[in-house]
Amino acid sequence: MSMNKLLEAWRYPSILLFSIGVSSVGSWIYFIALNLIVLNLTGSAIAVSGLYIVRASSTLFASFWSGSLIDRLNKKYLMIVLNLFESLLIVTLPFFSTLTWIYFMVFIITMASSMYHPTSMTYITKLIPPEQRKRFNSLRSFLDSGAFITGPAIAGLLFTIGSPHMAIYLNAIALFLSACITFGMPNVEANQQLASKADEKISYKVIFSDWKLVIRFSLKNPYIMMIYILFSAMIVMMTATDSLEAAFATQILSLSEGEYGVLVGIAGAGLLVGSLTNTAIVEKVPTAWLIGMGSLITALGYLTFTSSYTFLIASFGCFILSFATAFANTGFHTFYQNNIPVDSMGRIGSIYGFVEALFIIIITAIFGIAAEITSIRYVIVPAAIIMFVVATILLILNIQPSKAKFYRNISELNE
């Protein structure tokens, strides 16, 4: 491909990646600033933990019905509206001085954010040709890892020269900028008839019908949904284990706050190095191996970390699990885009996201209670072993020669 054709082919994907990068950095700044605002307001770590419960509950609530709305509206304009809506609400957030109102605003903001992800995934799938998706997803993973490092760094800088409120306003600006960038993107549904769907009133009957559609698709495509479910199980176990990471490092490994900060930095470095490596070799590695080996090495990293007794071993485990995550995510997103019907992607993604969010809340609560009753290590080591077993099954299912078609063809929904 000539340079001119290459530049033309990546014109809009590059703009979209820039928009995603800006939004990701802003999200990290907002997340850290919000924690500090609540901590300064209440002086209670429990109140900060409440933010996590509110955000998880909001995601659960939105995922139940949002897919029905997403698949019936124009994705480009919905992304713009959601970004602008989030930006407007975030601007008003510093004016609320009571915890109840902050929780309420965070609930609404998180609802919009929860809707944005499946909407953007559908838009990306329609915009990016199949042959460019692996590369795009690897670059997106790289941007996410960069945001993981630069977001907190920018937030820290803003806290030294200003206040958490300044960081909140910066995120609102980032979301507004993302909306402006999206406005200049192609309307991938310009020639599609969405009017009849958009005019359909979203009722309990419609939502119930959409749930039945997703169940029908799952029953007709058991292999696709098995991969989806196994990867979601990995995410659930990883999230629940991460919730005990700080307590494990400080209470069980007896690390100081400074040493724990270094540990987090090593995890960030692993994510960045993994994303860079992933971007360099992604076209040479089959999607099946990206998902399978990426998940397996991630599980090995968790097993190393949770079994560690020294800072050195814990650091190695953190680096490995962060390094491999980029490969697993790139492979799964590519598999998802190539096998989930784009016209039903909002509903399928949201409903399975609902189930995933529900299990994250349940398993995280169980882990927290179990850690209080027994030892943190007795909770997270079995979790890492379960993760390893799930990842092994995932790898075996991924690399079966008879399933190769799922990693190169786009499936269609046959109702």
Beta strands, then each sheet from edge to edge (+ up, - down):
end
